[in-house]
Amino acid sequence: MQTERRAAIRLLKLMMAASLVLPTTLFGFGAWISYRNFEQVADERIDRLLDILHEHALKVLQIVQVTLGEVDAITHSMSDDEIRLNEGPLHERLKETVDALPQVQSVMIIDRDGHPLVSSSVTPVSRNLNFSDLDYFKVQTQRNAGLFVSAVHSPRMAGIDSDFFAVSQRRSSDDGNFNGIVSVALLPSYFDAFYARLGRGEGGYFALVRDDGSFLARIPLPKTRFAKLNDHSEFRRGVARGLASHVFTVDSQIDGVERRIGYRKLAGFPLYVMAGSERSATISEWLDYLATHLIFGIPATAFLFSGLALALRRTKRLYEEADRREAAEVAVRQAERLKALGQLTGGVAHDFNNLLMIISGNVERLRNELSDLKYLRLLDMIATATRRGETLTRQLLTYSRQQTLTPQVIDLSQRLPLIRDLLLRSLQSNANIEIKVEVPDAVCAVRVDPGEFELAILNLAVNAKDAMPRGGTLSIRARPVTLKGEASEEGLAGEFVAVRVSDTGEGISPEVLQRVFEPFFTTKEVGKGTGLGLSQVYGFAQQSGGTATITSTVGRGTAVTIYLPRSNEVPEALSQSQQITVPAVKAAGTVLLVEDNADVAEVGTGYLRQLGYRVRSVADAQAAMAALQLDPRVDLVFSDILMPGNRNGLDLARQIRERFPHIPVLLTTGYSASAQEAVRHGVVVLQKPYDLEGLRQHIAEAVKTASLRRSAAAAE
């Protein structure tokens, strides 16, 4: 009976699959054929548009050619002095010509030295102006370039406020020598307007380009008029191959949009017209076409599929238990994957922080040995990159809840007003942002890592600043709340402090909002964001025993709320948390350095010697214990946590505490699952990469901790 039921289920599943696969296959084949047809239609449309663009550009340049010839003919027999004497009438005549040609900005006659003689724009022209450095003048001085089309230039003459590109030719002379030029300045906006009228449909693309890739006009408008394609662009490669016309699909170097583009060379000119459309627009048209077929196909397929599904549902309960077991197995596998990801993250963080340790240590060494400002600036750049790498690693560990935290009980009612000063310095580039902090008069104590908490607030403030490019209000509010299990955020229950950070910025769309806490997800441009800011906030809240939520309305702003468990412990004194005073420690004696990485050990040795210590170095915990048994005259053991062998740095610290209780122990790590346990056992842990001052402070703390422990043991 069981076999028959399973056979029936398999048959029903096959029939259900066939009811979907067969129509889908047929529809997919038809869709592929129709898409090829749409691409062909798009290419034909591009070809027709190129005809229009070519004819339009050619007519404009022919008019310019005639204008240049007329101006040269008028002034052919006139010397520069005669032209200057007749500047007024010549200006009026040139102005009449320009007024009749909407595509022309100005006409100018320039002498052989690059100074303007007459302009259609202003009179009299300034004799101090010099255009000899511009391409449309220089090329004519070197050779008779005929009709030369320049790149886009910004105006230099008063009364002209629009960018232009110039068409120039030599002024004719009886002796054939260079006698200056006549230039016609054309308006890119004239071509833009014409292209905009052509491209009223979605995704249209039109351009006028020189053979060197410089854009003279373009729709959509680029961010700058001086945009230019490099030698690796499909257009430049086509021109280099001598292709007068070509059609291709490419991701634009200017705005990154994928388009189908065709170009054609203007006859007699080193110019090309371009026409095309966004590939997404073609796909959209194709999908609209497919939708008309789906209106009929989907109901029929759905009716057949629903009938088979109804039959299958009657026997589906036989396998519900098996499905539950399979779901449990999937959950176990997912947990194992997450665990493996955590181990991978930790391992990468450890190795990466060791690399940063080596880099930062050698930067400090070189900084002490070099005095050349050029090299010091290079060292500053390396140090900045090292700090960024350290921050990135810390954010990764925070999201995976593996960051080594040093929790303290702090009062947010006192801490948040002080953080406001930090935010004022961080957001000082935008003076239009007002920062408001609201805290209750009562104590709002939480047990968190102060540094990670401040980093979370800073990340939220930086995101708020980016969301308010024209200014606004950043509000930070703390208040005690009571959460009630399933009815609250993520099932949390108990007493919490809600820290709400809100802005009056642009807001976030619902589609993006559901992904903002994901690591590496960002809506910022390339190179302007890692996508780890909000994930650090979420990971910090989770690791602290709480959570983080976000709400947003497009156009009205965003609010992120961090829920932190409220503590009944007495907060540490603010003066102690804000200004940690490290007791003076005599930097003399012997330090046993335990580090398996030779490069990291060299950096650590250099730091210790700078502090005045003698250094003995071993590679692992076994060697360290052997060295102490031979000669226990050591003032400090400075050990990495992760080491080869059966014992790590925490095991070593425990053994030293038992056998050599007078020796202080300082541990360091780039990442280790044992680091948090070491902190709980009262062992001082220094995070890699560290610097000289951080090492000095942690040595003092380790010595102080060991002294307090000995005093407590003696009192007992």
Beta strands, then each sheet from edge to edge (+ up, - down):
strand 1: 104-110
strand 2: 116-119
strand 3: 148-153
strand 4: 164-170
strand 5: 181-186
strand 6: 204-210
strand 7: 215-219
strand 8: 245-251
strand 9: 258-265
strand 10: 271-278
strand 11: 408-411
strand 12: 433-438
strand 13: 445-448
strand 14: 472-484
strand 15: 493-503
strand 16: 547-553
strand 17: 557-565
strand 18: 590-594
strand 19: 614-618
strand 20: 636-640
strand 21: 665-669
strand 22: 684-687
sheet 1: 2+ 1- 5+ 4- 3+
sheet 2: 7+ 6- 10+ 9- 8+
sheet 3: 11+ 13-
sheet 4: 12+ 14+ 15- 17+ 16-
sheet 5: 19+ 18+ 20+ 21+ 22+
end
